[in-house]
Amino acid sequence: MMNEDSDIIHLQHAINQRVEHPLLNSREIILDIKRCDLLHPEVNGNKWYKLKYNIEQAKSEGHDTILTFGGPYSNHIHATAAAGKIFGLKTIGIIRGEEPPQWSETLRDAKVCGMQLEFITRMAYAEKATEDFKGWLHEVYGSFHLVPEGGSNFHGINGCMEILTDDDKKFYDVVCCACGTGATMSGITMSLTGDQRIVGFPVFKDGEFMREEVRRHLEYFLMDKNAADEMMQACDFITRFHFGGYAKWNDELITFMQQFRVLHKIPLDQVYTGKLMYGVMKLIEESYWKPQTKVLVIHSGGLQGRIPELLRNDLA
């Protein structure tokens, strides 16, 4: 656990908020949302769980800098920059793609928090996991603690095992989460108990590859292929609610999110949680789960990246 700086970010477990809707009544489904978006004003959602042990590791190794990766809409970049400011760590963000003419809110916030932003080509970005690329990073930026894209390393997955409480493990039949790198789903998968299942909603087009990503994370963490394969039996993947691909959306999705905000007082973002909730409600409409199923949806934050159409509808 965090030691000397643990009082800087003091988090309780996220509250679970019940969703009331005629559709849920007709299908006899209990639907709650775990409001991880409310954990902290800046370092919230699943990102704090991914960062907490990475920060601890960086400090234990004597590093004063964290270097990580992400795209211009990356919630991980945003949270890492904010956490660096809070914990007194320098942060460097290696951003996928050429510098855009107009920065996203995520990039602007990261810069305000003091993150050094470095834009590289997509071709170079694709090499980020190679030893040659890592060696080049150390030549250019010196000593740092490296956190992979989305916080998807051992420390990040370890933190995500803490998202579910003991009560969650006893009460819910199904857990649903959006998938970007698969780290959150992997951590939650390892914390499931009994007959619980987890459903991942990849936000990418052709997201079936996420199945192998999660399996790879599990095998890496457990160092046991058979154990990873066994845990994968609890995992389902729904790949049809990507709305064109990562960071893409359309009017149908935005209208759904606006209506959801009005009805349930829960804001969503168009990159992750909006697609997740749209997909969950569609599955319920299609009777994907049997009556009396208790479903928990993980709200992973990312609200700083909402587009103006959603901000105008913000009743907070």
C-alpha positions in Angstrom: 0.0 0.0 0.0 1.0 3.6 -0.4 3.0 4.9 2.6 4.4 8.4 3.1 2.1 10.1 0.6 -1.1 8.0 1.2 -2.9 10.9 2.8 -2.5 13.0 -0.4 -5.0 10.9 -2.2 -7.4 9.4 0.4 -9.8 7.1 -1.4 -12.6 4.9 -0.1 -14.2 2.3 -2.3 -16.4 3.7 -5.0 -20.1 3.8 -4.3 -22.5 1.6 -6.4 -25.4 3.5 -7.8 -28.6 1.7 -8.7 -30.0 2.4 -12.2 -33.8 2.5 -12.4 -35.4 2.0 -15.8 -38.6 0.4 -17.2 -36.5 -1.9 -19.4 -34.7 -3.3 -16.3 -38.0 -3.9 -14.6 -39.4 -5.7 -17.7 -36.3 -7.9 -18.0 -36.0 -8.4 -14.2 -32.4 -7.2 -14.2 -30.6 -5.4 -11.3 -28.2 -2.9 -12.7 -25.7 -0.9 -10.6 -22.8 1.3 -11.7 -19.6 1.5 -9.6 -18.8 5.2 -9.6 -15.1 5.1 -9.8 -15.3 8.5 -11.6 -16.0 10.0 -8.1 -12.9 8.7 -6.4 -10.9 11.9 -6.9 -11.3 15.1 -9.0 -8.4 14.3 -11.3 -6.9 10.8 -10.6 -10.1 8.7 -10.7 -11.7 5.8 -12.5 -9.7 2.7 -13.1 -6.6 4.9 -13.6 -5.8 5.3 -9.9 -5.9 1.6 -9.4 -3.4 1.2 -12.2 -1.1 3.9 -11.0 -1.0 3.4 -7.2 1.5 0.6 -7.2 3.5 2.0 -10.1 4.0 5.2 -8.1 5.0 3.1 -5.1 7.5 1.2 -7.2 8.9 4.4 -8.7 9.5 5.9 -5.3 11.0 2.7 -3.9 13.5 2.6 -6.8 14.4 6.2 -6.2 13.0 7.5 -9.5 11.7 11.1 -9.7 10.2 10.6 -13.1 7.4 8.5 -14.7 7.4 8.0 -18.4 4.3 6.5 -20.1 2.5 6.3 -23.4 -0.9 7.1 -24.8 -3.0 8.8 -27.5 -4.3 12.4 -27.5 -7.5 11.2 -25.8 -5.8 8.9 -23.3 -7.4 9.0 -19.8 -4.2 7.3 -18.6 -2.1 10.2 -19.8 -4.4 12.6 -18.0 -4.3 10.7 -14.8 -0.6 10.1 -14.8 0.1 13.8 -15.3 -2.3 14.7 -12.4 -0.8 12.0 -10.1 2.7 13.2 -10.9 1.7 16.7 -9.8 0.1 15.5 -6.6 3.0 13.2 -5.6 5.8 15.5 -6.7 7.0 13.3 -9.6 8.0 14.5 -13.1 6.0 13.0 -15.9 6.7 12.4 -19.6 4.0 11.4 -22.0 5.0 9.8 -25.3 1.9 10.6 -27.5 0.9 8.5 -30.5 0.9 10.5 -33.8 2.0 13.9 -35.0 1.1 16.9 -32.8 -2.5 17.8 -33.7 -3.3 21.4 -34.7 -5.8 21.6 -31.9 -5.0 19.8 -28.6 -7.6 17.7 -26.9 -8.8 18.7 -23.4 -6.8 15.7 -22.1 -3.5 17.0 -23.6 -4.2 20.5 -22.4 -4.8 19.3 -18.8 -1.7 17.1 -18.9 0.4 20.1 -19.9 -1.1 22.2 -17.1 -0.1 19.5 -14.6 3.4 19.8 -15.8 3.7 16.7 -18.1 6.3 16.9 -20.8 4.5 15.8 -24.0 6.5 14.3 -26.8 4.6 13.5 -30.1 6.0 10.6 -32.2 4.8 9.0 -35.4 2.5 6.1 -35.3 5.2 3.9 -36.9 7.7 4.8 -34.1 4.9 4.4 -31.5 4.4 0.8 -32.7 7.9 0.0 -31.6 7.4 1.3 -28.0 7.6 -2.1 -26.4 10.9 -3.1 -28.0 14.2 -3.0 -26.1 15.8 -0.8 -28.7 13.1 1.8 -28.3 13.3 1.6 -24.5 17.1 2.1 -24.8 16.6 5.1 -27.0 14.1 6.6 -24.4 16.7 6.2 -21.7 19.3 7.9 -23.8 17.1 10.9 -24.4 15.2 11.2 -21.1 17.6 9.6 -18.6 16.4 7.6 -15.6 12.7 7.0 -15.2 10.1 4.5 -14.1 8.3 3.3 -17.3 4.6 2.6 -17.2 3.2 1.0 -20.4 0.2 2.3 -22.3 -2.9 2.2 -20.1 -0.9 1.2 -17.0 -1.0 -2.3 -18.3 1.8 -3.9 -16.4 2.1 -6.1 -13.3 1.6 -3.1 -10.9 -1.4 -1.8 -12.8 -3.1 -5.2 -13.0 -2.4 -5.7 -9.3 -4.2 -2.5 -8.5 -7.2 -3.4 -10.6 -7.7 -6.5 -8.5 -8.9 -4.1 -5.8 -11.7 -2.5 -7.8 -14.3 -5.0 -6.5 -15.1 -5.1 -2.8 -15.9 -8.2 -0.9 -19.6 -7.2 -1.0 -19.4 -6.9 -4.8 -18.0 -10.4 -5.0 -20.9 -11.8 -3.0 -23.7 -9.9 -4.6 -23.2 -9.5 -8.3 -23.4 -12.2 -11.0 -21.8 -10.2 -13.8 -19.3 -7.4 -14.0 -19.0 -5.2 -17.2 -16.2 -3.0 -18.2 -14.9 -1.1 -21.2 -11.6 -2.5 -22.7 -8.7 -0.4 -23.9 -5.6 -2.4 -23.0 -7.2 -5.2 -21.1 -5.5 -4.5 -17.9 -8.6 -3.5 -15.9 -10.5 -6.6 -17.1 -7.5 -8.8 -16.3 -7.3 -7.5 -12.7 -11.0 -7.8 -12.1 -11.0 -11.3 -13.6 -8.5 -12.4 -11.1 -10.6 -11.1 -8.3 -13.9 -12.8 -9.3 -15.3 -15.4 -7.0 -17.6 -18.4 -7.5 -19.7 -18.3 -10.6 -19.2 -14.6 -11.4 -18.6 -13.6 -15.0 -17.0 -10.6 -16.5 -18.0 -9.0 -19.9 -15.5 -6.8 -21.7 -16.6 -4.2 -24.3 -13.6 -3.3 -26.5 -13.8 0.3 -27.8 -11.8 -0.6 -30.9 -13.1 -1.8 -34.3 -12.4 -5.5 -34.7 -11.9 -5.8 -31.0 -11.8 -9.6 -30.8 -8.0 -9.3 -30.4 -8.8 -8.1 -26.8 -9.5 -11.7 -25.8 -5.8 -12.6 -26.5 -4.6 -9.4 -24.8 -6.5 -10.3 -21.6 -5.2 -13.9 -21.7 -1.7 -12.6 -22.2 -2.0 -10.3 -19.2 -3.3 -13.1 -17.0 -0.5 -15.5 -18.1 2.1 -12.8 -17.5 0.8 -12.0 -14.0 0.2 -15.6 -13.0 3.2 -17.1 -14.8 1.0 -20.1 -15.5 -0.7 -20.7 -18.9 -3.1 -23.3 -17.6 -4.3 -21.0 -14.8 -4.7 -18.2 -17.3 -6.7 -20.4 -19.6 -8.9 -21.5 -16.8 -9.6 -17.9 -15.7 -10.5 -17.0 -19.3 -13.5 -19.3 -19.0 -15.2 -16.5 -16.9 -14.6 -13.9 -19.6 -17.0 -12.8 -22.4 -16.3 -10.1 -25.0 -18.9 -8.0 -26.9 -17.2 -6.3 -29.8 -20.0 -4.7 -31.7 -20.4 -1.4 -29.8 -17.3 0.4 -31.0 -19.2 3.0 -33.1 -16.5 3.0 -35.8 -13.4 2.5 -33.7 -11.3 4.1 -30.9 -12.2 7.7 -30.1 -15.0 7.6 -32.8 -18.7 8.2 -32.2 -21.9 9.2 -33.9 -25.1 11.1 -33.1 -26.9 8.0 -31.9 -24.3 7.4 -29.2 -24.3 11.1 -28.1 -28.1 11.2 -27.9 -28.0 8.1 -25.7 -25.4 9.6 -23.4 -27.4 12.9 -23.1 -30.6 11.0 -22.3 -28.7 8.8 -19.8 -27.3 11.8 -18.0 -30.8 13.4 -17.7 -32.5 10.2 -16.5 -29.9 8.9 -14.1 -27.6 11.9 -13.3 -24.6 9.9 -14.4 -22.2 11.5 -16.9 -20.5 9.3 -19.5 -17.6 9.9 -21.9 -17.8 9.2 -25.6 -14.6 7.1 -25.8 -15.2 4.5 -23.1 -18.1 4.6 -20.7 -20.7 5.8 -23.2 -20.1 2.8 -25.5 -20.0 0.5 -22.5 -23.4 1.7 -21.2 -25.0 1.7 -24.6 -23.8 -1.9 -25.1 -25.0 -3.0 -21.7 -28.5 -1.5 -22.2 -28.7 -3.1 -25.6 -27.8 -6.5 -24.2 -30.5 -6.1 -21.6 -33.0 -5.2 -24.3 -32.0 -8.3 -26.2 -32.4 -10.5 -23.0 -28.8 -11.4 -23.1 -28.9 -12.1 -19.4 -31.6 -14.3 -17.7 -34.1 -12.7 -15.3 -32.8 -11.9 -11.8 -29.2 -11.4 -13.0 -27.4 -8.8 -10.9 -25.1 -6.7 -13.1 -22.3 -4.3 -12.0 -20.9 -1.8 -14.5 -17.5 -0.2 -13.8 -17.5 3.5 -14.5 -13.9 4.1 -15.4 -13.9 7.9 -15.4 -12.5 9.8 -18.4 -15.0 12.6 -18.0 -12.4 15.3 -18.7 -12.5 14.2 -22.3 -16.2 14.8 -22.9 -17.1 16.8 -26.1 -19.0 20.1 -25.9 -22.3 18.4 -26.7 -22.1 16.4 -23.5 -20.8 19.2 -21.4 -23.8 21.3 -22.3 -26.0 18.6 -20.8 -23.9 18.3 -17.6 -26.2 18.9 -14.7 -23.5 18.5 -12.0 
